[in-house]
Amino acid sequence: MSLCILAGGKVTALAVSVFTLSWTHSVQKTEWRETWAVTPTGLELRQAELKGSGAGMEPGADAVLKDGWWVWTPKLPPQERVSLAASGMTPTGWKLCHAGGCMELGAAAGDEVSLSRCP
């Protein structure tokens, strides 16, 4: 499987089956991480982790506190596309990591990024 990233009018394909997306919440200034899988049915959210809570950052009902992180498995069907829009209110953009390394996406206000399974 491959992940396609559309950013700045350019498509980048990564040969990955699992990736982590993390960011800092604009109000709470705490980190949120999600682990996604690229599958034939789309992008599947496998796990979410939250360092703290508040201001729209409530952990899932089945969350467990593990090493200072709330960890849970969200109930979300496979997504055809995940859209990210930079508000300019966070200290950084999104950090996308996979086995081959990490990259920052959507660092500037107004940046639009779209993630999907490559056809």
GUVO-66052 format. One record per residue (C-alpha): x, y, z; residue in three letters. Coordinates in pm, 1 decimal, always signed. Layout:
BEGIN
X | Y | Z | ALA
...
end
This chain:
BEGIN
+0.0 | +0.0 | +0.0 | MET
+102.6 | +359.5 | -49.5 | SER
-1.8 | +685.0 | +112.6 | LEU
-60.8 | +983.9 | -115.6 | CYS
-6.8 | +1331.8 | +28.1 | ILE
-148.9 | +1628.1 | -162.2 | LEU
+7.7 | +1953.0 | -41.3 | ALA
+77.6 | +2274.9 | -225.1 | GLY
-60.8 | +2132.7 | -549.7 | GLY
+197.0 | +1849.7 | -544.3 | LYS
+131.6 | +1479.9 | -478.2 | VAL
+388.9 | +1276.8 | -287.7 | THR
+353.2 | +898.7 | -261.9 | ALA
+503.7 | +710.1 | +31.9 | LEU
+531.3 | +330.7 | +26.1 | ALA
+402.2 | +284.9 | +382.1 | VAL
+131.1 | +74.3 | +540.1 | SER
+128.1 | +246.9 | +881.6 | VAL
+199.6 | +605.8 | +982.4 | PHE
+160.0 | +829.9 | +1284.2 | THR
+15.5 | +1178.3 | +1264.4 | LEU
+82.3 | +1412.3 | +1559.5 | SER
+20.4 | +1778.5 | +1637.0 | TRP
-3.2 | +2028.5 | +1922.5 | THR
-351.7 | +2151.9 | +2010.6 | HIS
-390.5 | +2526.3 | +1947.4 | SER
-558.1 | +2604.4 | +2281.5 | VAL
-435.6 | +2341.5 | +2527.7 | GLN
-81.5 | +2325.1 | +2378.7 | LYS
-72.8 | +1950.8 | +2442.0 | THR
+20.0 | +1679.7 | +2194.8 | GLU
-222.8 | +1450.3 | +2013.8 | TRP
-106.0 | +1143.1 | +1817.2 | ARG
-294.1 | +910.3 | +1586.7 | GLU
-175.7 | +586.5 | +1430.3 | THR
-324.3 | +519.3 | +1086.1 | TRP
-306.5 | +218.8 | +853.4 | ALA
-326.8 | +236.4 | +473.7 | VAL
-562.4 | -43.0 | +368.1 | THR
-753.4 | -143.6 | +53.5 | PRO
-1067.1 | +15.6 | +204.1 | THR
-898.3 | +347.1 | +286.5 | GLY
-719.4 | +502.7 | +582.5 | LEU
-803.2 | +329.3 | +911.2 | GLU
-751.3 | +504.7 | +1243.6 | LEU
-601.1 | +235.2 | +1466.8 | ARG
-508.5 | +426.2 | +1783.2 | GLN
-528.0 | +774.3 | +1934.8 | ALA
-310.0 | +912.8 | +2213.9 | GLU
-357.9 | +1234.9 | +2404.8 | LEU
-118.2 | +1401.1 | +2649.2 | LYS
-375.3 | +1565.3 | +2877.4 | GLY
-732.0 | +1674.6 | +2805.7 | SER
-961.2 | +1977.0 | +2786.3 | GLY
-1092.0 | +2229.9 | +2529.4 | ALA
-1228.0 | +1973.9 | +2282.6 | GLY
-954.5 | +1721.1 | +2353.9 | MET
-1138.7 | +1460.6 | +2554.4 | GLU
-1002.0 | +1106.0 | +2540.7 | PRO
-1227.8 | +828.5 | +2412.5 | GLY
-1460.1 | +642.3 | +2647.3 | ALA
-1233.0 | +336.2 | +2657.8 | ASP
-912.1 | +539.0 | +2708.7 | ALA
-643.7 | +407.8 | +2942.9 | VAL
-375.2 | +625.8 | +3102.2 | LEU
-37.8 | +482.1 | +2996.3 | LYS
+293.4 | +658.5 | +3069.3 | ASP
+119.3 | +997.6 | +3091.7 | GLY
-81.6 | +947.6 | +2768.7 | TRP
-450.9 | +868.7 | +2731.8 | TRP
-459.5 | +582.8 | +2477.1 | VAL
-767.6 | +439.5 | +2304.7 | TRP
-900.9 | +285.4 | +1985.2 | THR
-1143.7 | +527.7 | +1814.2 | PRO
-1457.8 | +390.8 | +1651.5 | LYS
-1426.0 | +535.4 | +1302.2 | LEU
-1488.1 | +362.8 | +968.3 | PRO
-1211.8 | +367.3 | +703.8 | PRO
-1169.2 | +714.0 | +556.9 | GLN
-1126.5 | +776.8 | +184.9 | GLU
-942.9 | +1100.6 | +264.6 | ARG
-812.3 | +1284.6 | +570.0 | VAL
-798.2 | +1661.9 | +524.1 | SER
-572.2 | +1883.9 | +733.4 | LEU
-605.9 | +2263.2 | +734.9 | ALA
-347.7 | +2480.7 | +913.4 | ALA
-500.9 | +2743.5 | +1141.2 | SER
-177.5 | +2927.1 | +1213.3 | GLY
-263.8 | +2905.7 | +1584.0 | MET
-45.8 | +2603.2 | +1659.7 | THR
+330.7 | +2623.6 | +1720.7 | PRO
+399.7 | +2375.1 | +1437.8 | THR
+220.2 | +2189.4 | +1162.5 | GLY
+135.6 | +1820.1 | +1166.3 | TRP
+418.2 | +1569.8 | +1200.2 | LYS
+375.7 | +1260.2 | +985.6 | LEU
+610.8 | +974.3 | +1081.4 | CYS
+662.3 | +629.0 | +932.1 | HIS
+935.2 | +365.4 | +937.1 | ALA
+1147.3 | +572.0 | +695.0 | GLY
+1137.6 | +900.3 | +888.4 | GLY
+922.6 | +1204.3 | +961.9 | CYS
+802.2 | +1514.4 | +778.1 | MET
+614.1 | +1827.9 | +876.2 | GLU
+291.0 | +1913.0 | +694.1 | LEU
+79.4 | +2228.3 | +701.7 | GLY
+320.5 | +2454.0 | +890.0 | ALA
+185.4 | +2786.5 | +758.2 | ALA
-163.2 | +2927.9 | +816.0 | ALA
-392.7 | +2838.1 | +528.2 | GLY
-188.1 | +2535.3 | +417.8 | ASP
-418.2 | +2256.4 | +305.9 | GLU
-304.5 | +1894.8 | +308.3 | VAL
-495.7 | +1586.0 | +202.6 | SER
-399.1 | +1226.3 | +287.1 | LEU
-539.7 | +926.2 | +101.5 | SER
-457.5 | +577.0 | -17.7 | ARG
-282.5 | +593.3 | -353.3 | CYS
-483.5 | +440.9 | -639.1 | PRO
end
